[in-house]
Amino acid sequence: MANRNAFIYLILLSLAIVKCCCYKVNRTRTKTPEERLLDNILTSYDRDARGVLKVSDTVTVTVNFMLLRIQRLDERSQAMLTTGLVITEWTDERLRWSQEKYWNISDVVVTADRIWLPELAIINGADDNVQDFEKIRVLIAHNGLVHWEPGGVFSTTCDIDISYFPFDTQECPIEIGAWAYTSSRMNLTNVASEMELQEFKLNGEWDIFKTTAEWKEVILPCCPHIRYSKVLFTIHMTRRFTFYIMNIILPCSLLSILILVVFCVPPDAGEKISAGISVLLAFTVFLLMLADNVPRTSLDIPVLVMYLTTTMALGTASVCLSVIVLNIHYKGGYTPMPACVRTLFLGHIAKFVFVKNDTTEIKSLLDEHCNRQAAMHQLDVVDEASTTSSNTQYSYPVITKGPTRIYKPQVAADKRRSDCAKEWRTLATVLDRLFFIIVLSIMFLSSLLILTSSLRREV
């Protein structure tokens, strides 16, 4: 019985050993051709050493920038935020193999932390100068050509000139270079004269009309023999101004028309000043609403701000001129009008502003009113048949000269004052028309010169 049990245990132990051996055989497999290739080219590979066999050789790295999107251009912080890919290529002489020897494998893809990578730094970076690009895999060809396309969001500095806002054109650079490798060890160069834009998504505020790419070298003042290469990518773009025309310039132009309406309000209506002040209040509210749409910087004065300031200044001037017109309109007949003023405004300017002057026939009476005593001495004949009323204290002589009857002195004086007041009112109308033409001319010329100043700027 004991022998039988021992035999059973022996059989079970044999089965267990056979099962373990079979499992181990299944776990052990041959390496794939790509694994053998990677083991061959990356064994004893030092990623800190440059990809050249001779120390005196230079690694040439071609760089191009594929712009995907312009996220933001901040005028206040003078920074541009873009999304793009830095397309780089170089030759690593240690990563070459024969296709025939490795099953016609022409290229492999490996993680970037397994091979030597060129140093790529954003020289004019607004945040981090050195990006973390090692998460992007690289493509290695059989002839040692390495293709790498690291990308991300780049924040770069940009000197923004808003003098012609919103008709401005900006040039924002993206400088890619190296801090440690000199040009004799690693030379960064551009592969094309412009950036790649085939995958670019249109921006609602900026329109790119040109891009450039050029190779440059940085020479240290202390050490002229030490040079660092870099590639300068420049984005030339102009602002899309349709939004600002429809939401700022056009409403402001409509409000400016109300400034001219102030001169069309009759002085007798009593609403001339209140109309001008209402326009100024509307401009004030409008400017408060525009505060967020105008760049907040004191380096330059945008043409849009100059246009709004000029228009508001004309609105203030229109109120002041309306006060002058009202003062002249209600001047009354107690102050005679100087002859030079009458000749200039009622004689010449009235014809220019199309105001009918019906006071020329009473100029002699107005002159008599200026000197009542002289007028009384010019009377030739006094009508003795005038009657005296018992209910009045004074007599009212009727003065005649030929067929013409002249009213009694007090009534004549009242008529002269009425005619003089009418002459002042005519002068107020002439000034109202004249100020209307002057303000309209200034408004048109200033708007034309300010808003078209971007067309006359030096390119």
C-alpha positions in Angstrom: 0.0 0.0 0.0 2.8 2.3 0.9 4.5 1.6 -2.4 1.3 2.4 -4.3 1.0 5.8 -2.6 4.6 6.6 -3.3 4.1 5.8 -7.0 1.1 8.1 -7.2 3.1 11.0 -5.6 5.9 10.4 -8.0 3.6 10.6 -11.0 2.0 13.9 -9.7 5.5 15.4 -9.1 6.5 14.5 -12.7 3.4 16.1 -14.1 4.1 19.3 -12.1 7.7 19.4 -13.3 6.6 18.9 -17.0 4.0 21.7 -16.6 6.5 24.2 -15.2 8.9 23.4 -18.0 6.3 23.8 -20.7 5.2 27.2 -19.2 8.8 28.4 -19.1 9.3 27.4 -22.7 6.2 29.3 -23.7 7.4 32.4 -21.8 10.7 32.4 -23.6 10.4 33.7 -27.2 12.6 35.0 -29.9 13.0 38.8 -30.3 11.4 40.6 -33.2 13.6 42.1 -36.0 12.8 45.6 -34.7 13.8 44.7 -31.2 17.1 43.2 -32.4 17.7 46.4 -34.4 17.1 48.6 -31.4 19.3 46.4 -29.2 22.0 46.7 -31.8 22.0 50.4 -32.4 21.1 51.6 -28.9 23.5 49.2 -27.0 26.2 51.3 -25.3 24.6 54.4 -26.8 25.3 57.6 -24.8 22.6 60.2 -25.3 24.8 63.0 -23.9 27.2 62.7 -26.8 26.5 64.4 -30.1 25.7 62.2 -33.1 29.0 62.5 -34.9 31.9 60.1 -35.1 34.6 62.9 -35.2 34.8 65.5 -32.5 35.6 68.3 -35.0 32.4 67.7 -37.0 29.3 69.9 -36.6 25.8 68.6 -36.2 23.6 70.5 -38.6 20.0 70.7 -37.4 17.4 72.0 -39.8 14.4 73.7 -38.1 11.0 74.8 -39.4 8.0 76.0 -37.6 4.5 74.8 -38.4 2.0 77.4 -37.1 -1.3 75.9 -36.0 -3.1 78.7 -34.2 -2.7 82.2 -32.8 -4.4 82.0 -29.5 -3.9 85.5 -28.2 -1.9 88.7 -28.7 -1.8 90.7 -25.5 -1.0 94.4 -26.1 -0.6 95.2 -22.5 2.0 92.5 -21.6 3.5 92.6 -25.1 3.2 88.8 -25.6 1.9 86.5 -28.2 0.5 83.0 -27.5 0.7 80.5 -30.3 0.3 76.8 -30.9 2.7 75.1 -33.3 5.2 72.4 -34.1 9.0 72.7 -34.3 9.9 70.4 -37.2 13.6 69.4 -36.8 15.9 67.0 -38.6 19.5 66.0 -38.2 21.8 63.1 -38.9 23.1 60.9 -36.1 26.0 58.8 -37.5 25.7 56.3 -34.7 22.1 55.3 -35.7 22.8 53.8 -39.1 22.1 50.3 -40.2 21.8 48.2 -43.3 18.3 47.4 -44.4 19.3 44.1 -45.9 20.7 42.9 -42.6 17.6 43.9 -40.6 14.8 42.5 -42.7 14.4 45.7 -44.9 13.5 47.9 -41.9 13.8 51.4 -43.2 12.9 53.4 -40.0 11.9 52.9 -36.4 10.1 55.1 -33.9 11.6 55.4 -30.4 11.0 57.6 -27.4 13.0 60.8 -27.3 14.7 60.1 -24.1 16.7 57.2 -25.6 18.8 59.2 -28.1 20.7 62.5 -28.3 18.4 65.5 -28.9 19.4 69.0 -30.1 19.0 71.8 -27.6 15.9 73.9 -28.6 15.2 76.9 -26.6 12.7 79.8 -27.2 15.1 82.7 -27.0 12.3 85.3 -26.7 10.0 83.2 -24.6 7.7 85.1 -22.3 7.3 82.2 -19.9 9.6 79.1 -20.1 12.6 79.4 -22.4 13.2 75.6 -22.5 10.2 73.5 -23.3 9.7 69.9 -22.2 9.8 68.2 -25.6 11.0 64.7 -24.6 7.5 63.3 -24.5 7.4 63.5 -28.3 8.7 60.4 -30.1 11.3 60.5 -32.8 11.6 58.8 -36.2 15.0 57.3 -37.1 15.7 56.4 -40.7 18.2 53.7 -41.7 20.7 56.3 -43.0 20.8 58.0 -39.6 18.4 60.8 -40.4 16.4 61.7 -37.3 13.0 63.4 -37.7 11.4 65.1 -34.6 8.3 67.3 -34.3 8.0 68.6 -30.8 5.1 71.0 -30.3 3.0 72.8 -27.8 1.9 76.3 -26.7 4.5 79.0 -27.1 4.4 82.3 -25.3 6.8 84.7 -26.9 7.5 88.4 -26.5 6.3 90.8 -29.2 6.9 94.6 -29.5 3.4 95.7 -30.3 2.8 99.2 -31.8 -0.8 100.2 -31.5 -0.4 103.7 -33.0 -2.7 102.8 -35.9 -5.1 100.7 -33.9 -7.5 99.2 -35.1 -5.8 99.4 -38.5 -2.4 98.3 -37.2 0.1 95.7 -38.6 2.3 93.7 -36.2 5.5 91.8 -36.7 5.9 89.1 -34.0 9.1 87.0 -33.9 9.7 83.5 -32.6 13.4 82.9 -32.0 14.6 79.3 -31.6 18.2 78.7 -30.6 20.6 77.0 -28.3 22.1 78.1 -25.0 24.9 75.5 -24.5 26.0 74.4 -28.0 28.0 76.9 -30.0 27.7 77.1 -33.8 30.8 75.0 -34.2 29.2 72.1 -32.3 25.6 72.4 -33.3 24.4 74.6 -36.1 20.7 75.5 -36.2 19.6 76.5 -39.7 16.3 77.1 -41.5 15.1 74.6 -44.1 12.8 77.1 -45.8 12.4 80.9 -46.1 8.9 80.9 -44.6 6.8 79.1 -42.0 4.4 76.3 -42.7 0.8 77.4 -42.6 -1.1 74.5 -44.3 -2.6 73.4 -41.0 -3.2 77.0 -39.7 -6.6 77.7 -38.3 -8.0 81.2 -39.1 -8.0 83.7 -36.3 -11.0 86.0 -35.8 -8.9 89.1 -35.0 -5.6 88.7 -36.9 -4.9 88.0 -40.6 -1.5 86.6 -41.5 -0.3 88.0 -44.8 3.4 87.0 -44.7 5.8 84.8 -42.7 9.6 84.7 -42.9 12.4 82.4 -41.6 16.0 83.4 -41.5 19.2 82.1 -39.9 21.1 84.3 -37.5 24.1 84.2 -35.2 24.6 85.7 -31.8 28.1 86.9 -31.2 29.1 87.7 -27.6 30.8 91.1 -27.2 33.4 89.6 -24.9 34.3 86.7 -27.1 33.9 87.3 -30.8 35.0 83.7 -31.6 32.1 82.2 -29.7 28.9 82.2 -31.7 25.5 80.8 -31.2 23.2 80.0 -34.0 19.4 80.6 -34.0 16.5 80.6 -36.4 14.2 83.7 -36.4 10.6 83.1 -37.5 8.6 86.3 -38.0 4.8 86.5 -38.4 3.5 89.5 -40.3 -0.1 90.0 -39.6 -2.7 92.8 -39.8 -5.7 93.3 -37.5 -9.2 92.5 -38.8 -11.0 95.9 -38.3 -14.6 95.0 -39.3 -15.6 94.5 -35.6 -14.2 97.9 -34.6 -15.9 99.7 -37.6 -19.3 98.2 -36.9 -19.2 98.5 -33.1 -17.1 101.7 -32.5 -16.4 103.9 -35.5 -19.9 103.7 -37.0 -21.8 104.4 -33.8 -19.4 107.2 -33.0 -20.0 108.7 -36.5 -23.8 108.6 -35.9 -23.3 110.3 -32.6 -21.2 113.0 -34.2 -24.1 113.8 -36.5 -26.1 114.7 -33.4 -23.4 117.3 -32.7 -24.3 119.0 -36.0 -28.0 118.8 -35.1 -27.4 121.1 -32.2 -26.8 123.9 -34.6 -30.1 123.2 -36.4 -32.1 123.7 -33.2 -33.8 127.1 -33.3 -32.7 129.4 -30.4 -36.3 130.2 -29.6 -37.0 126.4 -28.9 -35.2 126.7 -25.6 -33.6 123.2 -26.0 -30.4 124.1 -27.8 -28.0 123.7 -24.8 -29.8 120.7 -23.4 -29.5 119.0 -26.8 -25.7 119.6 -26.8 -25.3 118.3 -23.3 -27.4 115.2 -24.0 -25.0 114.4 -26.9 -22.0 114.8 -24.6 -23.6 112.5 -22.0 -24.2 109.9 -24.8 -20.5 110.2 -25.8 -19.4 109.7 -22.2 -21.5 106.5 -21.8 -20.3 105.3 -25.2 -16.6 105.8 -24.2 -17.2 103.9 -20.9 -18.5 101.0 -22.9 -15.4 101.1 -25.2 -12.9 100.9 -22.4 -12.4 97.1 -22.7 -12.0 97.2 -26.4 -9.2 99.7 -26.6 -5.6 98.5 -25.7 -4.6 99.7 -22.2 -1.1 101.0 -22.8 0.5 104.4 -22.6 3.4 103.7 -25.0 1.4 104.9 -28.0 -1.9 106.7 -28.6 -4.1 104.7 -31.0 -5.8 106.6 -33.9 -9.1 105.3 -32.6 -8.6 107.1 -29.3 -7.6 110.2 -31.2 -10.7 110.0 -33.3 -13.0 109.6 -30.3 -11.2 112.4 -28.4 -11.5 114.8 -31.4 -15.2 114.0 -31.8 -15.8 114.6 -28.2 -13.9 117.9 -28.3 -16.1 119.0 -31.2 -19.1 118.1 -29.1 -17.8 120.3 -26.3 -17.1 123.1 -28.7 -20.6 122.9 -30.2 -22.1 123.5 -26.7 -19.8 126.5 -26.2 -20.7 128.0 -29.6 -24.4 127.4 -28.9 -24.0 129.6 -25.8 -22.5 132.3 -27.9 -25.3 132.1 -30.4 -27.9 132.3 -27.7 -26.3 135.3 -26.1 -26.3 137.2 -29.4 -29.9 136.0 -30.2 -31.2 137.5 -26.9 -29.1 140.6 -26.9 -32.0 142.9 -27.5 -32.3 146.3 -29.1 -30.6 148.4 -26.5 -27.1 147.7 -27.8 -26.4 149.0 -31.4 -24.5 146.7 -33.7 -21.1 147.9 -34.8 -20.9 148.9 -38.5 -18.0 146.6 -39.2 -19.9 143.6 -37.7 -22.9 144.5 -39.8 -20.9 144.8 -42.9 -18.9 141.6 -42.4 -21.6 139.2 -41.2 -24.8 140.6 -42.5 -23.4 142.0 -45.7 -20.9 139.3 -46.8 -21.1 136.1 -44.7 -24.9 136.0 -44.8 -24.8 135.5 -48.5 -22.2 132.7 -48.1 -24.3 130.7 -45.6 -27.6 131.4 -47.5 -29.2 133.6 -44.8 -31.7 136.2 -46.2 -30.9 139.6 -44.8 -34.1 141.8 -44.7 -32.6 144.5 -42.4 -30.9 146.6 -45.1 -34.0 148.7 -45.6 -34.1 149.9 -42.0 -30.4 150.7 -41.6 -31.2 154.4 -41.5 -33.7 154.0 -38.7 -31.2 151.9 -36.8 -28.6 154.6 -37.2 -31.1 157.1 -35.8 -31.7 154.9 -32.9 -28.0 154.9 -32.0 -28.3 158.7 -31.7 -31.8 159.7 -30.8 -31.1 163.4 -30.3 -29.5 163.6 -33.8 -32.6 162.0 -35.2 -34.8 164.6 -33.5 -32.9 167.5 -35.0 -33.3 166.1 -38.5 -37.1 166.6 -38.3 -38.2 169.2 -40.9 -41.9 169.7 -40.4 -44.1 169.3 -37.2 -47.8 168.7 -37.6 -49.5 171.4 -35.4 -52.9 169.7 -35.8 -52.1 166.9 -33.4 -54.8 166.4 -30.8 -54.3 166.1 -27.1 -56.1 163.3 -25.2 -57.6 164.1 -21.8 -56.8 160.6 -20.4 -53.0 160.9 -21.2 -50.3 163.0 -19.8 -48.3 163.5 -22.9 -49.0 164.7 -26.4 -48.0 162.7 -29.4 -46.9 164.9 -32.2 -47.0 163.5 -35.7 -43.9 164.3 -37.8 -44.2 164.5 -41.5 -41.8 165.1 -44.3 -43.4 165.3 -47.7 -45.7 162.3 -48.2 -44.0 160.3 -45.5 -45.5 160.2 -42.0 -43.1 159.4 -39.1 -44.4 158.0 -35.8 -44.2 159.8 -32.6 -40.8 159.6 -30.9 -41.6 156.9 -28.3 -43.2 154.6 -30.8 -40.4 155.2 -33.3 -37.9 154.3 -30.6 -39.7 151.1 -29.8 -39.7 150.2 -33.5 -36.0 151.0 -33.7 -35.3 148.7 -30.8 -37.4 146.0 -32.4 -35.5 146.4 -35.7 -32.2 146.4 -33.8 -33.2 143.2 -32.0 -34.2 141.6 -35.3 -30.8 142.5 -36.6 -29.1 140.7 -33.7 -31.3 137.7 -34.2 -30.3 137.6 -37.9 -26.6 137.8 -36.8 -27.3 134.8 -34.5 -28.7 132.8 -37.4 -25.7 133.7 -39.5 -23.3 132.5 -36.8 -25.3 129.3 -36.3 -25.0 128.5 -40.0 -21.3 129.5 -40.0 -20.5 127.4 -36.9 -22.4 124.5 -38.5 -20.2 124.7 -41.6 -17.0 125.1 -39.6 -17.7 122.1 -37.3 -18.8 120.0 -40.2 -15.6 120.8 -42.1 -13.4 120.1 -39.1 -15.2 116.9 -38.3 -14.9 115.6 -41.9 -11.2 116.6 -42.3 -10.2 115.3 -38.9 -12.0 111.9 -39.4 -10.5 111.6 -42.9 -6.9 112.4 -41.7 -7.0 110.3 -38.6 -8.8 107.2 -39.9 -6.7 107.1 -43.1 -3.4 107.7 -41.4 -2.6 104.0 -41.5 -2.5 104.2 -45.3 0.2 106.9 -45.2 2.4 105.2 -42.8 5.9 104.2 -43.8 6.2 100.5 -44.7 
